[in-house]
Amino acid sequence: METKKAPVPRRRRKRKGIKYRQVSFKLTESQKKALDRYCKTHKLTPVRFMKTLVNNHVARYKTEPPPPSYVTENQLELFDSESAE
């Protein structure tokens, strides 16, 4: 009888950690009260609320990778021949 070998578990690569930077700013008493009131009614934490605001505004300025080029060396030059005539 043949014995089956147990499959060797594959190891996953460890993800690269996210680097965080600390930012601080000051609020007036009335601004802090309004922020707390807003967060309480919408069931948010002040940090989560500020992060969503920042993410919404900063998303426009993120760098996007260039689109992939689908042109290859062996591609036909159909349109170049028409313009030459």
Secondary structure, 3 states (H helix, E strand, C coil): CCCCCCCCCCCCCCCCCCCCCCCCCCCCHHHHHHHHHHHHHHCCCHHHHHHHHHHHHHHHHCCCCCCCCCCCCCCCCHHHHHHHC
